[in-house]
């Protein structure tokens, strides 16, 4: 049978593990198993659903992937509440595939630009002195690693993450973490990493100075310039 025939042929019967996932997910959502509570043991689930251990384990792993249960050796599965990061992680393979299409990376960079410009506006008007100090410390760590490509990339992301953490909204942090993973994975190696790092640091410094001066529009403009220049450097590479 050809690949085309397999894609367009008769629909196979649903796997038992998929049925178990659907029923357990429904029981979690209707409160039968509230967050923090343990699920029945594997043996009890086998009896409850009338299926074998492989189907139960496959279902539990699927529930863990979507953030509904936590699995630990020697313990019963425990119900958890999905986090923003787990929700975005479910999109991981789809987004990575999409970013390989022409123009997709530029579109995604624009989304990141809108997010980060909003974050620096917020930081300029709402950041506490302690948060400004945390941002300064992240900036100093970034400067110290200009000559180390790997560590600079990590401290670069850490600087932006401090900004994402400031509003206290976990969705912003999750979006930042996901964007870093997705965008960095699509960037080609840069020809002169140290020069690139110095330019990136200069962008961070401009953003920090505007935030410290409580100038929201200057901070947004500095972030726009920083991210667009970074995108253009990689696009030319």
Beta strands, then each sheet from edge to edge (+ up, - down):
strand 1: 69-70
strand 2: 78-79
sheet 1: 1+ 2-
end
